[in-house]
């Protein structure tokens, strides 16, 4: 297959912490074969320590992290591997950095009532992101612009409804074979 051009897809499931990004992105990965990554796992320990302490990250904390995520997607694109990334991507400028990775990035913004998201955050265990940071995330959230490739979905929908909406809108039928590793 040397010299053959392969098309890849790169989807970022975005929104505030507790919106269900990881759950949806993992499910999309399972059903389609897109390579999954959790953006939180790319944070340096200093960022994690700040969030554990309830201190919101600022842009200076986020820029290197976002560049690492864009580089990860670009490397997968170069390998011919499609991806789905769970990442907050709260500001347009953050999404602009992510778009500097592979040639095309599509966004799925999970949005909904703060009360529902806060309740989810309080119930979950083993995550360093405190529910106290939800308000700071909502304050900086910039919705997708009309020129940005993506869609907005309501967090109150069931996982099955979310997956069906993403599959229909982005043309990702179940068991789509887009995950090809280059030897």
N, CA, C and O atoms as a DFTB+ gen file, in Angstrom:
732 C
 N C O
     1  1       0.813      -1.193       0.000
     2  2       0.000       0.000       0.000
     3  2       0.855       1.255       0.000
     4  3       0.355       2.345       0.279
     5  1       2.104       1.122      -0.301
     6  2       2.984       2.276      -0.332
     7  2       2.496       3.257      -1.381
     8  3       2.165       2.877      -2.504
     9  1       2.455       4.539      -0.992
    10  2       2.028       5.576      -1.911
    11  2       0.526       5.757      -1.973
    12  3       0.050       6.728      -2.562
    13  1      -0.237       4.845      -1.377
    14  2      -1.691       4.966      -1.402
    15  2      -2.138       5.965      -0.339
    16  3      -1.705       5.899       0.811
    17  1      -3.010       6.889      -0.737
    18  2      -3.529       7.892       0.183
    19  2      -4.675       7.295       0.977
    20  3      -5.648       6.799       0.408
    21  1      -4.552       7.346       2.304
    22  2      -5.610       6.843       3.156
    23  2      -6.278       8.008       3.864
    24  3      -5.604       8.939       4.303
    25  1      -7.578       7.963       3.974
    26  2      -8.327       8.996       4.656
    27  2      -8.473       8.611       6.116
    28  3      -8.787       7.467       6.446
    29  1      -8.242       9.581       6.979
    30  2      -8.452       9.358       8.404
    31  2      -9.505      10.325       8.910
    32  3      -9.762      11.365       8.304
    33  1     -10.102       9.965      10.023
    34  2     -11.081      10.813      10.702
    35  2     -10.534      11.136      12.074
    36  3      -9.902      10.295      12.715
    37  1     -10.778      12.359      12.526
    38  2     -10.319      12.781      13.844
    39  2     -11.452      13.540      14.515
    40  3     -11.836      14.628      14.088
    41  1     -11.974      12.938      15.575
    42  2     -13.137      13.477      16.283
    43  2     -12.719      13.820      17.700
    44  3     -12.066      13.024      18.375
    45  1     -13.098      15.010      18.149
    46  2     -12.865      15.424      19.527
    47  2     -14.233      15.561      20.194
    48  3     -15.063      16.373      19.785
    49  1     -14.445      14.749      21.229
    50  2     -15.663      14.871      22.034
    51  2     -15.320      15.862      23.136
    52  3     -14.457      15.598      23.974
    53  1     -16.002      17.006      23.130
    54  2     -15.624      18.133      23.981
    55  2     -16.742      18.531      24.940
    56  3     -17.893      18.118      24.796
    57  1     -16.366      19.341      25.915
    58  2     -17.316      19.884      26.883
    59  2     -16.670      19.978      28.252
    60  3     -15.513      19.601      28.439
    61  1     -17.426      20.480      29.189
    62  2     -16.905      20.631      30.546
    63  2     -16.731      19.259      31.196
    64  3     -17.287      18.260      30.740
    65  1     -15.954      19.238      32.257
    66  2     -15.761      18.001      33.011
    67  2     -17.110      17.514      33.523
    68  3     -17.932      18.307      33.983
    69  1     -17.332      16.204      33.441
    70  2     -18.585      15.620      33.903
    71  2     -19.670      15.530      32.850
    72  3     -20.754      15.013      33.121
    73  1     -19.393      16.028      31.643
    74  2     -20.399      16.010      30.581
    75  2     -20.575      14.627      29.959
    76  3     -21.585      14.369      29.304
    77  1     -19.604      13.735      30.157
    78  2     -19.689      12.396      29.576
    79  2     -18.788      12.195      28.370
    80  3     -19.007      11.275      27.581
    81  1     -17.784      13.038      28.219
    82  2     -16.891      12.973      27.055
    83  2     -16.207      11.617      26.934
    84  3     -16.217      10.998      25.869
    85  1     -15.621      11.165      28.025
    86  2     -14.856       9.917      27.988
    87  2     -15.759       8.737      27.682
    88  3     -15.408       7.878      26.873
    89  1     -16.911       8.688      28.318
    90  2     -17.846       7.585      28.092
    91  2     -18.260       7.522      26.628
    92  3     -18.249       6.449      26.024
    93  1     -18.624       8.668      26.055
    94  2     -19.053       8.690      24.657
    95  2     -17.892       8.379      23.717
    96  3     -18.052       7.593      22.784
    97  1     -16.727       8.983      23.948
    98  2     -15.580       8.748      23.057
    99  2     -15.155       7.284      23.082
   100  3     -14.856       6.706      22.037
   101  1     -15.128       6.678      24.276
   102  2     -14.781       5.250      24.363
   103  2     -15.778       4.391      23.580
   104  3     -15.392       3.456      22.878
   105  1     -17.051       4.720      23.710
   106  2     -18.085       3.926      23.016
   107  2     -17.952       4.087      21.500
   108  3     -18.087       3.114      20.759
   109  1     -17.692       5.293      21.045
   110  2     -17.477       5.507      19.605
   111  2     -16.285       4.681      19.142
   112  3     -16.335       4.053      18.085
   113  1     -15.218       4.680      19.929
   114  2     -14.035       3.895      19.597
   115  2     -14.367       2.410      19.498
   116  3     -13.963       1.738      18.550
   117  1     -15.102       1.905      20.481
   118  2     -15.470       0.485      20.487
   119  2     -16.283       0.106      19.263
   120  3     -16.093      -0.973      18.700
   121  1     -17.183       0.981      18.847
   122  2     -18.090       0.668      17.741
   123  2     -17.489       0.902      16.359
   124  3     -17.930       0.296      15.382
   125  1     -16.493       1.767      16.270
   126  2     -15.987       2.165      14.956
   127  2     -14.542       1.760      14.696
   128  3     -14.114       1.698      13.543
   129  1     -13.792       1.484      15.752
   130  2     -12.381       1.168      15.581
   131  2     -11.479       2.380      15.595
   132  3     -10.263       2.229      15.469
   133  1     -12.028       3.594      15.746
   134  2     -11.179       4.770      15.864
   135  2     -10.336       4.632      17.126
   136  3     -10.824       4.136      18.142
   137  1      -9.082       5.060      17.077
   138  2      -8.175       4.971      18.221
   139  2      -8.591       6.001      19.265
   140  3      -8.670       7.193      18.968
   141  1      -8.854       5.549      20.472
   142  2      -9.292       6.409      21.568
   143  2      -8.116       6.965      22.361
   144  3      -7.109       6.288      22.568
   145  1      -8.265       8.212      22.799
   146  2      -7.320       8.801      23.761
   147  2      -8.102       9.699      24.706
   148  3      -9.053      10.372      24.307
   149  1      -7.686       9.696      25.958
   150  2      -8.243      10.551      26.994
   151  2      -7.261      11.700      27.194
   152  3      -6.131      11.481      27.628
   153  1      -7.683      12.913      26.883
   154  2      -6.787      14.073      26.973
   155  2      -6.239      14.276      28.380
   156  3      -5.113      14.746      28.542
   157  1      -7.018      13.928      29.394
   158  2      -6.546      14.091      30.775
   159  2      -5.246      13.333      31.021
   160  3      -4.435      13.746      31.851
   161  1      -5.042      12.233      30.310
   162  2      -3.831      11.431      30.495
   163  2      -2.582      12.103      29.915
   164  3      -1.465      11.652      30.165
   165  1      -2.766      13.165      29.151
   166  2      -1.651      13.900      28.566
   167  2      -1.204      15.060      29.457
   168  3      -0.162      15.667      29.207
   169  1      -1.985      15.371      30.498
   170  2      -1.624      16.489      31.382
   171  2      -0.337      16.177      32.137
   172  3      -0.152      15.053      32.604
   173  1       0.553      17.155      32.261
   174  2       1.717      16.959      33.126
   175  2       1.257      16.909      34.589
   176  3       0.183      17.407      34.925
   177  1       2.065      16.315      35.437
   178  2       1.708      16.144      36.849
   179  2       1.393      17.478      37.526
   180  3       0.533      17.534      38.404
   181  1       2.075      18.546      37.130
   182  2       1.808      19.860      37.736
   183  2       0.367      20.308      37.486
   184  3      -0.271      20.866      38.379
   185  1      -0.149      20.065      36.275
   186  2      -1.541      20.411      35.974
   187  2      -2.497      19.572      36.817
   188  3      -3.466      20.091      37.371
   189  1      -2.219      18.275      36.912
   190  2      -3.075      17.381      37.700
   191  2      -3.092      17.834      39.159
   192  3      -4.148      17.853      39.791
   193  1      -1.938      18.195      39.691
   194  2      -1.854      18.644      41.088
   195  2      -2.687      19.906      41.302
   196  3      -3.375      20.034      42.315
   197  1      -2.625      20.822      40.365
   198  2      -3.434      22.052      40.475
   199  2      -4.921      21.711      40.507
   200  3      -5.662      22.219      41.348
   201  1      -5.355      20.847      39.586
   202  2      -6.779      20.499      39.517
   203  2      -7.220      19.743      40.766
   204  3      -8.315      19.981      41.275
   205  1      -6.381      18.833      41.266
   206  2      -6.701      18.112      42.511
   207  2      -6.912      19.093      43.664
   208  3      -7.747      18.864      44.540
   209  1      -6.152      20.181      43.656
   210  2      -6.235      21.188      44.712
   211  2      -7.398      22.161      44.480
   212  3      -7.610      23.078      45.274
   213  1      -8.148      21.959      43.393
   214  2      -9.286      22.832      43.107
   215  2      -8.886      24.145      42.458
   216  3      -9.658      25.104      42.464
   217  1      -7.675      24.193      41.894
   218  2      -7.169      25.411      41.244
   219  2      -7.368      25.267      39.732
   220  3      -6.818      24.352      39.119
   221  1      -8.154      26.166      39.131
   222  2      -8.362      26.074      37.684
   223  2      -7.062      26.287      36.915
   224  3      -6.209      27.072      37.331
   225  1      -6.917      25.592      35.803
   226  2      -5.770      25.808      34.927
   227  2      -5.963      27.121      34.179
   228  3      -7.091      27.527      33.900
   229  1      -4.854      27.780      33.856
   230  2      -4.937      28.958      33.005
   231  2      -4.403      28.579      31.623
   232  3      -3.956      27.453      31.402
   233  1      -4.460      29.529      30.710
   234  2      -4.038      29.229      29.345
   235  2      -2.578      28.781      29.273
   236  3      -2.242      27.900      28.482
   237  1      -1.721      29.370      30.079
   238  2      -0.302      28.982      30.068
   239  2      -0.136      27.512      30.443
   240  3       0.762      26.839      29.938
   241  1      -1.001      27.013      31.330
   242  2      -0.970      25.597      31.699
   243  2      -1.454      24.719      30.550
   244  3      -0.993      23.589      30.389
   245  1      -2.369      25.233      29.767
   246  2      -3.035      24.419      28.744
   247  2      -2.298      24.356      27.407
   248  3      -2.379      23.338      26.720
   249  1      -1.577      25.418      27.017
   250  2      -0.990      25.441      25.668
   251  2      -0.102      24.239      25.378
   252  3      -0.295      23.602      24.342
   253  1       0.870      23.885      26.238
   254  2       1.715      22.718      25.913
   255  2       0.903      21.423      25.823
   256  3       1.169      20.575      24.970
   257  1      -0.075      21.280      26.697
   258  2      -0.951      20.113      26.708
   259  2      -1.724      20.013      25.394
   260  3      -1.799      18.939      24.798
   261  1      -2.293      21.118      24.947
   262  2      -3.044      21.122      23.692
   263  2      -2.144      20.817      22.502
   264  3      -2.550      20.103      21.585
   265  1      -0.928      21.352      22.508
   266  2       0.009      21.053      21.417
   267  2       0.366      19.568      21.397
   268  3       0.513      18.981      20.325
   269  1       0.507      18.958      22.579
   270  2       0.778      17.515      22.650
   271  2      -0.380      16.711      22.068
   272  3      -0.166      15.717      21.375
   273  1      -1.603      17.144      22.353
   274  2      -2.779      16.445      21.814
   275  2      -2.832      16.565      20.296
   276  3      -3.102      15.585      19.601
   277  1      -2.576      17.762      19.783
   278  2      -2.566      17.964      18.328
   279  2      -1.485      17.109      17.680
   280  3      -1.699      16.527      16.617
   281  1      -0.330      17.036      18.320
   282  2       0.772      16.219      17.790
   283  2       0.403      14.737      17.802
   284  3       0.749      14.005      16.874
   285  1      -0.296      14.292      18.844
   286  2      -0.722      12.894      18.914
   287  2      -1.659      12.569      17.748
   288  3      -1.498      11.545      17.084
   289  1      -2.639      13.449      17.500
   290  2      -3.567      13.215      16.387
   291  2      -2.822      13.258      15.051
   292  3      -3.088      12.439      14.171
   293  1      -1.894      14.204      14.891
   294  2      -1.130      14.309      13.641
   295  2      -0.300      13.054      13.404
   296  3      -0.201      12.576      12.273
   297  1       0.291      12.523      14.462
   298  2       1.088      11.296      14.321
   299  2       0.209      10.127      13.924
   300  3       0.609       9.312      13.092
   301  1      -0.982      10.026      14.500
   302  2      -1.892       8.946      14.116
   303  2      -2.322       9.132      12.659
   304  3      -2.412       8.160      11.908
   305  1      -2.587      10.375      12.262
   306  2      -2.956      10.649      10.869
   307  2      -1.849      10.174       9.930
   308  3      -2.123       9.543       8.909
   309  1      -0.604      10.476      10.276
   310  2       0.538      10.065       9.444
   311  2       0.638       8.547       9.347
   312  3       1.145       8.015       8.360
   313  1       0.148       7.847      10.382
   314  2       0.141       6.375      10.389
   315  2      -1.079       5.807       9.662
   316  3      -1.175       4.595       9.469
   317  1      -2.009       6.672       9.258
   318  2      -3.240       6.210       8.625
   319  2      -4.278       5.741       9.621
   320  3      -5.162       4.960       9.269
   321  1      -4.187       6.206      10.866
   322  2      -5.073       5.762      11.941
   323  2      -6.027       6.897      12.326
   324  3      -5.588       8.011      12.610
   325  1      -7.309       6.614      12.334
   326  2      -8.327       7.579      12.752
   327  2      -8.429       7.600      14.269
   328  3      -8.124       6.610      14.934
   329  1      -8.865       8.745      14.818
   330  2      -8.880       8.898      16.267
   331  2     -10.187       9.481      16.777
   332  3     -10.936      10.131      16.047
   333  1     -10.435       9.225      18.061
   334  2     -11.493       9.909      18.802
   335  2     -10.881      10.285      20.149
   336  3     -10.377       9.430      20.878
   337  1     -10.934      11.560      20.462
   338  2     -10.268      12.123      21.630
   339  2     -11.305      12.735      22.556
   340  3     -12.150      13.512      22.112
   341  1     -11.250      12.394      23.835
   342  2     -12.083      13.042      24.851
   343  2     -11.268      14.196      25.409
   344  3     -10.251      13.981      26.068
   345  1     -11.717      15.434      25.145
   346  2     -10.949      16.624      25.539
   347  2     -11.915      17.782      25.765
   348  3     -12.859      17.970      24.998
   349  1     -11.678      18.548      26.807
   350  2     -12.577      19.657      27.121
   351  2     -12.677      20.661      25.970
   352  3     -13.787      21.061      25.618
   353  1     -11.570      21.078      25.376
   354  2     -11.564      21.986      24.213
   355  2     -12.534      23.152      24.407
   356  3     -13.329      23.460      23.519
   357  1     -12.465      23.790      25.562
   358  2     -13.475      24.761      25.964
   359  2     -13.486      26.056      25.151
   360  3     -14.551      26.630      24.923
   361  1     -12.332      26.516      24.718
   362  2     -12.260      27.777      23.987
   363  2     -11.974      27.538      22.511
   364  3     -11.380      26.530      22.131
   365  1     -12.406      28.481      21.697
   366  2     -12.128      28.423      20.264
   367  2     -10.624      28.343      20.035
   368  3     -10.164      27.576      19.189
   369  1      -9.854      29.133      20.785
   370  2      -8.396      29.128      20.601
   371  2      -7.801      27.753      20.922
   372  3      -6.809      27.358      20.309
   373  1      -8.381      27.027      21.859
   374  2      -7.911      25.673      22.174
   375  2      -8.214      24.735      21.004
   376  3      -7.384      23.911      20.619
   377  1      -9.414      24.877      20.449
   378  2      -9.787      24.042      19.305
   379  2      -8.922      24.377      18.087
   380  3      -8.603      23.500      17.284
   381  1      -8.547      25.657      17.957
   382  2      -7.650      26.052      16.867
   383  2      -6.316      25.322      16.980
   384  3      -5.758      24.896      15.969
   385  1      -5.798      25.173      18.201
   386  2      -4.546      24.434      18.397
   387  2      -4.746      22.973      18.003
   388  3      -3.900      22.396      17.320
   389  1      -5.846      22.377      18.422
   390  2      -6.112      20.970      18.070
   391  2      -6.213      20.798      16.560
   392  3      -5.784      19.775      16.024
   393  1      -6.771      21.781      15.873
   394  2      -6.897      21.710      14.413
   395  2      -5.546      21.853      13.716
   396  3      -5.462      21.619      12.510
   397  1      -4.501      22.224      14.424
   398  2      -3.167      22.318      13.828
   399  2      -2.514      20.942      13.710
   400  3      -1.442      20.818      13.118
   401  1      -3.153      19.900      14.271
   402  2      -2.638      18.536      14.183
   403  2      -2.980      17.930      12.836
   404  3      -2.325      18.236      11.840
   405  1      -3.996      17.074      12.783
   406  2      -4.373      16.461      11.507
   407  2      -5.096      17.478      10.623
   408  3      -5.491      18.539      11.106
   409  1      -5.277      17.169       9.328
   410  2      -5.876      18.137       8.418
   411  2      -7.326      18.505       8.750
   412  3      -7.738      19.643       8.521
   413  1      -8.092      17.572       9.278
   414  2      -9.493      17.849       9.602
   415  2      -9.820      17.299      10.982
   416  3      -9.499      16.153      11.298
   417  1     -10.460      18.124      11.799
   418  2     -10.915      17.700      13.121
   419  2     -12.390      18.064      13.240
   420  3     -12.790      19.191      12.947
   421  1     -13.190      17.096      13.673
   422  2     -14.619      17.323      13.880
   423  2     -14.892      17.294      15.381
   424  3     -14.333      16.467      16.102
   425  1     -15.752      18.199      15.852
   426  2     -16.027      18.316      17.275
   427  2     -17.442      17.883      17.596
   428  3     -18.384      18.192      16.866
   429  1     -17.577      17.162      18.700
   430  2     -18.882      16.781      19.248
   431  2     -18.941      17.414      20.629
   432  3     -18.278      16.951      21.558
   433  1     -19.733      18.471      20.765
   434  2     -19.819      19.213      22.025
   435  2     -20.993      18.678      22.853
   436  3     -22.152      18.774      22.451
   437  1     -20.662      18.115      24.011
   438  2     -21.686      17.665      24.948
   439  2     -22.002      18.827      25.875
   440  3     -21.126      19.320      26.585
   441  1     -23.257      19.262      25.865
   442  2     -23.652      20.436      26.638
   443  2     -24.973      20.145      27.337
   444  3     -25.771      19.331      26.871
   445  1     -25.190      20.817      28.451
   446  2     -26.444      20.618      29.167
   447  2     -26.468      21.366      30.475
   448  3     -25.605      22.197      30.756
   449  1     -27.465      21.059      31.263
   450  2     -27.709      21.752      32.526
   451  2     -26.567      21.551      33.516
   452  3     -26.092      20.434      33.723
   453  1     -26.140      22.650      34.118
   454  2     -25.054      22.603      35.108
   455  2     -25.406      21.679      36.269
   456  3     -24.532      20.986      36.790
   457  1     -26.654      21.659      36.676
   458  2     -27.069      20.834      37.814
   459  2     -26.860      19.349      37.528
   460  3     -26.376      18.611      38.386
   461  1     -27.224      18.915      36.328
   462  2     -27.045      17.516      35.950
   463  2     -25.559      17.165      35.904
   464  3     -25.154      16.113      36.399
   465  1     -24.754      18.031      35.318
   466  2     -23.324      17.760      35.205
   467  2     -22.673      17.756      36.584
   468  3     -21.839      16.897      36.868
   469  1     -23.041      18.701      37.440
   470  2     -22.486      18.758      38.799
   471  2     -22.836      17.476      39.567
   472  3     -21.998      16.924      40.279
   473  1     -24.070      17.016      39.415
   474  2     -24.502      15.774      40.076
   475  2     -23.650      14.594      39.609
   476  3     -23.245      13.759      40.418
   477  1     -23.381      14.526      38.315
   478  2     -22.526      13.457      37.781
   479  2     -21.117      13.534      38.376
   480  3     -20.528      12.515      38.737
   481  1     -20.593      14.746      38.471
   482  2     -19.232      14.924      38.995
   483  2     -19.151      14.499      40.463
   484  3     -18.165      13.896      40.886
   485  1     -20.169      14.811      41.216
   486  2     -20.184      14.460      42.642
   487  2     -20.253      12.943      42.821
   488  3     -19.639      12.398      43.738
   489  1     -20.993      12.266      41.953
   490  2     -21.166      10.806      42.057
   491  2     -19.955      10.014      41.601
   492  3     -19.744       8.898      42.077
   493  1     -19.160      10.551      40.700
   494  2     -18.060       9.750      40.158
   495  2     -16.919       9.645      41.174
   496  3     -16.716      10.512      42.024
   497  1     -16.201       8.556      41.040
   498  2     -15.083       8.306      41.948
   499  2     -13.792       8.172      41.152
   500  3     -13.816       7.814      39.975
   501  1     -12.679       8.457      41.788
   502  2     -11.378       8.242      41.180
   503  2     -10.960       9.282      40.166
   504  3      -9.998       9.057      39.432
   505  1     -11.643      10.413      40.095
   506  2     -11.261      11.455      39.141
   507  2     -10.783      12.665      39.920
   508  3     -11.389      13.049      40.921
   509  1      -9.694      13.267      39.461
   510  2      -9.102      14.381      40.186
   511  2      -9.828      15.698      39.993
   512  3      -9.587      16.647      40.740
   513  1     -10.710      15.779      39.013
   514  2     -11.394      17.039      38.729
   515  2     -12.525      17.245      39.716
   516  3     -13.504      16.500      39.716
   517  1     -12.390      18.241      40.540
   518  2     -13.373      18.549      41.573
   519  2     -14.602      19.219      40.965
   520  3     -14.492      19.985      40.008
   521  1     -15.771      18.924      41.526
   522  2     -17.001      19.574      41.089
   523  2     -16.929      21.083      41.300
   524  3     -17.667      21.832      40.659
   525  1     -16.049      21.536      42.192
   526  2     -15.903      22.974      42.441
   527  2     -15.347      23.711      41.228
   528  3     -15.478      24.932      41.137
   529  1     -14.729      22.988      40.294
   530  2     -14.159      23.613      39.103
   531  2     -15.157      23.739      37.944
   532  3     -14.844      24.335      36.914
   533  1     -16.344      23.181      38.116
   534  2     -17.329      23.225      37.035
   535  2     -17.674      24.659      36.649
   536  3     -17.742      24.980      35.463
   537  1     -17.891      25.519      37.631
   538  2     -18.267      26.900      37.326
   539  2     -17.185      27.620      36.532
   540  3     -17.494      28.385      35.618
   541  1     -15.906      27.382      36.875
   542  2     -14.823      28.040      36.129
   543  2     -14.773      27.517      34.694
   544  3     -14.483      28.272      33.766
   545  1     -15.052      26.236      34.512
   546  2     -15.062      25.688      33.146
   547  2     -16.225      26.261      32.345
   548  3     -16.056      26.641      31.187
   549  1     -17.394      26.322      32.952
   550  2     -18.557      26.873      32.244
   551  2     -18.341      28.345      31.897
   552  3     -18.824      28.822      30.870
   553  1     -17.616      29.064      32.754
   554  2     -17.382      30.493      32.524
   555  2     -16.510      30.738      31.291
   556  3     -16.690      31.742      30.602
   557  1     -15.572      29.838      31.007
   558  2     -14.689      30.059      29.847
   559  2     -15.162      29.330      28.590
   560  3     -14.604      29.539      27.513
   561  1     -16.182      28.479      28.709
   562  2     -16.673      27.706      27.567
   563  2     -17.145      28.630      26.444
   564  3     -17.970      29.518      26.661
   565  1     -16.619      28.411      25.261
   566  2     -17.054      29.119      24.061
   567  2     -17.692      28.086      23.139
   568  3     -17.017      27.164      22.683
   569  1     -18.992      28.232      22.860
   570  2     -19.658      27.257      21.987
   571  2     -19.003      27.193      20.608
   572  3     -18.321      28.124      20.178
   573  1     -19.227      26.081      19.937
   574  2     -18.727      25.939      18.563
   575  2     -19.279      27.073      17.708
   576  3     -20.461      27.409      17.790
   577  1     -18.418      27.653      16.896
   578  2     -18.860      28.674      15.955
   579  2     -19.458      28.027      14.720
   580  3     -19.202      26.852      14.455
   581  1     -20.247      28.769      13.960
   582  2     -20.896      28.199      12.770
   583  2     -19.907      27.687      11.727
   584  3     -20.246      26.813      10.930
   585  1     -18.682      28.227      11.727
   586  2     -17.677      27.792      10.755
   587  2     -16.847      26.620      11.263
   588  3     -15.984      26.117      10.543
   589  1     -17.100      26.176      12.504
   590  2     -16.367      25.033      13.054
   591  2     -17.119      23.748      12.717
   592  3     -18.341      23.676      12.846
   593  1     -16.373      22.742      12.287
   594  2     -16.962      21.459      11.939
   595  2     -17.344      20.721      13.219
   596  3     -16.480      20.338      14.008
   597  1     -18.633      20.529      13.413
   598  2     -19.047      19.823      14.618
   599  2     -20.530      19.884      14.869
   600  3     -21.315      20.356      14.046
   601  1     -20.885      19.389      16.039
   602  2     -22.282      19.312      16.439
   603  2     -22.376      19.447      17.947
   604  3     -21.411      19.179      18.662
   605  1     -23.548      19.866      18.434
   606  2     -23.799      19.994      19.868
   607  2     -24.878      18.991      20.233
   608  3     -25.914      18.904      19.574
   609  1     -24.621      18.230      21.297
   610  2     -25.585      17.245      21.764
   611  2     -25.905      17.482      23.239
   612  3     -25.051      17.937      24.000
   613  1     -27.108      17.179      23.627
   614  2     -27.593      17.342      24.998
   615  2     -27.089      16.199      25.873
   616  3     -27.278      15.027      25.549
   617  1     -26.438      16.556      26.997
   618  2     -25.860      15.540      27.880
   619  2     -26.908      14.641      28.525
   620  3     -26.582      13.543      28.977
   621  1     -28.155      15.087      28.576
   622  2     -29.207      14.286      29.205
   623  2     -29.626      13.090      28.349
   624  3     -30.317      12.197      28.839
   625  1     -29.218      13.060      27.075
   626  2     -29.546      11.924      26.222
   627  2     -28.831      10.675      26.732
   628  3     -27.788      10.767      27.381
   629  1     -29.396       9.520      26.435
   630  2     -28.741       8.263      26.812
   631  2     -27.502       8.060      25.949
   632  3     -27.358       8.674      24.892
   633  1     -26.615       7.195      26.414
   634  2     -25.410       6.899      25.651
   635  2     -25.781       6.383      24.264
   636  3     -25.152       6.760      23.274
   637  1     -26.784       5.535      24.185
   638  2     -27.203       4.986      22.888
   639  2     -27.692       6.097      21.955
   640  3     -27.391       6.087      20.761
   641  1     -28.450       7.058      22.506
   642  2     -28.942       8.170      21.688
   643  2     -27.790       9.055      21.220
   644  3     -27.790       9.525      20.082
   645  1     -26.823       9.281      22.080
   646  2     -25.665      10.092      21.708
   647  2     -24.864       9.421      20.594
   648  3     -24.493      10.065      19.612
   649  1     -24.600       8.119      20.753
   650  2     -23.845       7.378      19.742
   651  2     -24.592       7.399      18.409
   652  3     -23.981       7.602      17.360
   653  1     -25.900       7.191      18.441
   654  2     -26.694       7.198      17.208
   655  2     -26.630       8.562      16.527
   656  3     -26.521       8.642      15.303
   657  1     -26.698       9.642      17.320
   658  2     -26.646      10.995      16.752
   659  2     -25.287      11.271      16.117
   660  3     -25.217      11.827      15.021
   661  1     -24.215      10.888      16.793
   662  2     -22.869      11.092      16.256
   663  2     -22.687      10.264      14.991
   664  3     -22.179      10.766      13.988
   665  1     -23.096       9.004      15.032
   666  2     -22.936       8.122      13.870
   667  2     -23.692       8.663      12.661
   668  3     -23.173       8.661      11.545
   669  1     -24.925       9.128      12.891
   670  2     -25.731       9.642      11.789
   671  2     -25.139      10.932      11.231
   672  3     -25.026      11.089      10.016
   673  1     -24.767      11.837      12.097
   674  2     -24.281      13.152      11.658
   675  2     -22.907      13.071      11.003
   676  3     -22.647      13.750      10.010
   677  1     -22.027      12.239      11.560
   678  2     -20.664      12.164      11.045
   679  2     -20.442      10.991      10.093
   680  3     -19.337      10.798       9.587
   681  1     -21.481      10.219       9.854
   682  2     -21.348       9.106       8.923
   683  2     -20.427       8.019       9.428
   684  3     -19.581       7.519       8.687
   685  1     -20.589       7.651      10.690
   686  2     -19.763       6.608      11.302
   687  2     -20.616       5.391      11.617
   688  3     -21.056       5.226      12.754
   689  1     -20.858       4.537      10.633
   690  2     -21.649       3.347      10.927
   691  2     -20.918       2.416      11.878
   692  3     -19.688       2.382      11.880
   693  1     -21.656       1.656      12.690
   694  2     -20.993       0.702      13.593
   695  2     -20.056      -0.214      12.825
   696  3     -20.329      -0.591      11.686
   697  1     -18.960      -0.562      13.460
   698  2     -17.946      -1.473      12.914
   699  2     -17.266      -0.921      11.670
   700  3     -16.757      -1.685      10.850
   701  1     -17.253       0.410      11.523
   702  2     -16.539       1.018      10.423
   703  2     -15.055       0.700      10.563
   704  3     -14.464       0.971      11.608
   705  1     -14.459       0.141       9.546
   706  2     -13.064      -0.268       9.623
   707  2     -12.171       0.871       9.143
   708  3     -11.753       0.901       7.986
   709  1     -11.880       1.819      10.060
   710  2     -11.018       2.938       9.706
   711  2      -9.714       2.894      10.495
   712  3      -8.859       3.759      10.306
   713  1      -9.546       1.928      11.355
   714  2      -8.349       1.821      12.176
   715  2      -7.354       0.902      11.469
   716  3      -7.483      -0.321      11.513
   717  1      -6.374       1.501      10.826
   718  2      -5.386       0.731      10.074
   719  2      -4.008       1.119      10.575
   720  3      -3.587       2.265      10.414
   721  1      -3.308       0.185      11.175
   722  2      -1.941       0.449      11.604
   723  2      -1.001       0.169      10.442
   724  3      -1.178      -0.811       9.718
   725  1      -0.016       1.016      10.264
   726  2       0.975       0.845       9.213
   727  2       2.130       0.020       9.757
   728  3       2.665       0.324      10.824
   729  1       2.511      -1.011       9.038
   730  2       3.623      -1.864       9.477
   731  2       4.940      -1.280       9.052
   732  3       5.991      -1.857       9.332
